[in-house]
Amino acid sequence: MSTHRVLPISPDILGFAEIIAPQGEIDGKPKPSEPHLYQTYRMKRLSTPWSVCLTRAEQLSDCRLGKGILLDPACGSGSQLFAYCSGLERAGLGIELDADSAVLSAANGQIVADSGSNSEWTSESFVLVGDGTDATAALAEIGLSGRAVAVMHVDPARPLDTQNHSLDEMEPPISTLLNRWAEHFVIGSRGPAIIIDLSPRLLETQQREIEVLLLSYWPDSPITWEWVSTGRGRIDRLTIWFGAAAESATPARMLRLLSDGSVVSFAGRATEVKRTTSATPSTGDWLTIVDSALLASGLQGQWLREALPAESTRHWVRISGRRPMLLSSEPLQMEKSLVGAFVSSTGQVISRLKVEPTVENIPPILVSANAAYLSRLTLRCKMEPSAQPKIQGKLDHGLKDYPRGKPGFLADVETNGGHAWFICKEP
């Protein structure tokens, strides 16, 4: 008895997809260079940006993979799977428990094929409606058996409303997927090629659990952890690349998605970052707020070597939260794309406030901002959410007569003498 329904990648599926999720009803149009994929509102919120999908396909194409299909046993919209299929020109198999999502995925496979230069992979590619953990039955539905899977990529569903969750709360569970699919992976000298998207909130102990689980099957396989950020003060995606999919001798990789859709990436060996508690900003120093994903990846050392000249002193004065902060004696080399991509704000310290930033203390703050010839002073410091718009509004009003000045920001630093606030002028 059949346990999966087979959906081929063909133009015939497009009409069904239009009924389920009409493209005109989804807000926001893709960039001209991107395929216009079918998505529900939920898919749009959770799906991987197309530029990241393509970057991952390029990374995977550099790996030595055995012969076989590309598998996504919980494929959702199919965007990542079919970016792989198009980039590697290989057949793919997507499995999706929800029938409507499976139809959209199959339609997106056809759209990706139509937008590419080669669509031969579609003839042997399918989306199945059914259980992604029923490996043997799924392969039998498309006439395959044995070690037929060259790569498995999976982005398990997870609770949306919790800060942290257990590995068992992922659907389908990773342990079950590995147990059911292990005998169907193509095994090379470095093990199978497995890519797993995980929650960016995953604790370090849980990351180690994932590693231990994978290594229990293939003990000698390499691992690369990948962080993805869109620069909004948080980590957007955390992914483990395992075995043949991992980058040799590279345990960490960082991707930063820019507003124009391009991706800046670099990789290396992660190192621990420590806060310098004794460092206090002085006039003429530089304070820089960086992307929190940079420190989470442990690749801040490689970034610093690009960002600052060797003779510059540098101290991390904050390493946690959404605004990690660097104190340096020299300005950052912002002309380098790798450097600027991970900077939220950078500026030279002009003065230290003698008062706390409150609504009542706006006048002396404006005196300092006017003395620095600032056209705007943006709050980049921790304060009560209800007070922030009031203070920012009064600062904007008080500085409106200086439109030709430089923009600046107000940053807070925990010093040995207590909490302090500094006015910084942007370059």
C-alpha positions, -999 to +999 in steps of 0.1 A: +000+000+000+014+034-010+023+057+019+033+087-002+017+106-030+041+116-058+041+151-073+063+155-103+081+187-111+062+199-142+042+229-155+010+211-148+014+217-110+015+255-114-023+259-117-029+240-085-004+261-066-021+293-078-053+281-062-036+273-029-015+305-026-021+331-054+012+349-059-006+383-061-018+379-025+016+377-009+030+411-001+064+420-014+079+412-048+111+394-053+141+412-067+143+411-105+170+384-104+151+361-081+124+336-090+088+345-079+081+315-057+047+304-043+045+309-005+020+312+022+024+340+047+039+315+072+063+302+045+074+337+036+083+344+073+103+312+078+118+306+044+155+310+037+163+342+016+170+332-020+204+348-020+214+326+010+199+295-008+222+303-038+252+309-016+247+275+001+243+258-033+277+273-044+292+261-011+278+226-017+290+225-053+326+229-040+322+197-020+332+162-033+298+144-033+290+109-044+264+100-070+228+102-058+198+125-052+195+156-031+171+150-002+150+174+019+126+153+041+107+183+054+110+206+024+084+233+031+084+257+001+113+238-015+133+270-021+166+256-006+162+221-022+156+234-057+184+260-054+207+230-047+191+210-077+196+240-101+231+249-088+244+213-088+223+201-118+212+171-098+178+154-092+161+162-059+135+146-036+114+167-013+090+152+012+063+173+030+037+161+054+013+189+045-004+183+011-008+220+002+028+229+011+039+199-010+020+213-040+036+247-036+070+231-033+066+211-065+054+243-083+085+262-070+107+235-084+093+242-118+097+279-114+133+275-103+139+253-133+123+278-157+145+306-143+177+286-147+198+276-177+194+239-172+162+220-163+172+184-171+172+176-133+134+181-131+127+149-150+140+128-121+130+152-093+098+147-072+080+160-042+062+134-020+032+141+002+038+120+033+061+112+063+097+123+058+110+097+082+096+067+063+128+065+042+125+031+026+089+036+015+097+071+001+126+059-021+105+030-033+078+054-045+103+069-070+120+036-079+151+039-057+166+018-030+198+013-011+224+041-008+207+066-031+210+099-011+241+120-019+230+150+003+204+155+030+193+190+039+166+194+065+151+224+083+129+208+111+099+227+123+103+240+159+082+259+185+079+295+175+068+311+208+096+298+231+130+312+237+145+278+241+133+243+232+145+208+234+158+188+204+129+164+208+105+193+200+117+195+164+096+179+137+107+156+123+131+147+151+167+147+140+174+114+158+146+097+140+156+111+106+192+098+111+180+064+122+157+060+093+179+074+065+214+064+076+214+032+055+204+052+024+232+078+025+262+076+001+292+073+024+325+087+012+359+090+030+345+119+050+311+104+058+277+114+043+268+149+033+243+162+059+231+198+064+207+206+093+191+241+099+186+247+136+171+273+158+194+304+163+185+302+200+200+267+203+221+265+235+258+255+233+250+223+252+223+215+225+248+221+197+271+196+214+242+171+215+237+175+178+274+169+172+275+138+195+244+124+177+260+127+142+294+115+153+278+084+170+270+073+134+301+086+116+328+092+143+355+106+120+335+131+099+343+168+099+318+195+111+313+231+100+289+254+120+274+282+100+258+314+113+236+336+091+227+372+100+206+399+083+221+425+107+191+432+129+209+426+161+203+388+162+213+355+147+188+346+120+200+310+112+223+284+126+233+254+105+255+224+109+273+211+078+285+176+084+307+150+067+312+155+030+292+188+032+316+203+058+344+226+048+377+208+056+396+222+086+370+250+089+348+246+120+330+279+117+315+300+089+297+334+089+272+346+063+259+382+064+229+390+041+231+426+029+200+448+021+207+445-017+205+407-015+242+401-017+260+379+008+293+385+025+309+354+040+341+343+057+352+312+076+379+300+100+384+286+135+363+299+163+379+314+193+366+325+227+359+362+232+365+379+265+353+413+278+379+438+290+364+451+322+392+477+328+388+495+294+372+529+295+366+550+264+385+583+261+379+613+238+394+604+204+388+566+208+364+548+186+333+528+197+318+503+173+286+483+177+289+450+158+265+423+146+259+400+175+262+370+152+299+378+147+307+370+183+283+341+184+303+325+156+336+330+174+351+345+142+357+379+157+395+374+156+396+370+118+373+400+114+395+422+137+425+414+116+407+429+086+390+457+105+419+474+123+456+481+116+480+459+136+492+488+158+457+497+169+446+488+205+413+470+207+390+458+236+356+442+237+338+463+262+305+444+257+302+408+244+265+399+251+231+411+241+221+426+208+248+453+208+283+439+213+307+468+214+344+472+205+366+500+217+396+508+195+423+535+192+419+537+154+389+539+131+378+507+114+387+501+077+350+504+067+359+505+030+363+467+032+330+449+025+339+422+051+343+449+078+314+471+071+290+442+067+292+434+104+291+470+118+258+485+131+273+518+142+308+532+145+320+566+157+347+586+174+342+594+211+335+631+214+325+634+250+313+616+281+279+626+295+279+639+330+242+630+333+220+600+326+200+602+294+165+610+306+137+633+294+147+658+322+183+658+311+178+666+274+192+702+277+228+693+288+228+664+263+219+688+235+247+712+246+272+684+241+257+673+208+257+709+194+293+714+205+301+683+184+282+698+154+259+668+151+229+668+128+214+638+147+221+618+178+207+583+177+201+564+209+222+532+208+220+525+245+199+504+269+170+522+284+133+517+293+114+510+260+087+535+270+113+563+274+133+557+242+108+574+217+103+604+240+140+610+244+148+604+207+120+627+197+133+656+219+168+651+206+156+651+170+137+684+176+166+700+194+191+692+166+169+702+137+187+735+132+220+717+124+213+698+092+248+701+078+265+684+108+276+648+111+253+621+125+262+606+158+250+581+184+248+578+221+264+546+235+265+531+269+295+513+284+299+495+318+331+508+333+349+502+366+333+534+378+298+523+369+275+528+339+286+556+315+273+572+283+294+585+254+285+608+225+301+594+193+305+612+159+301+589+129+328+592+101 
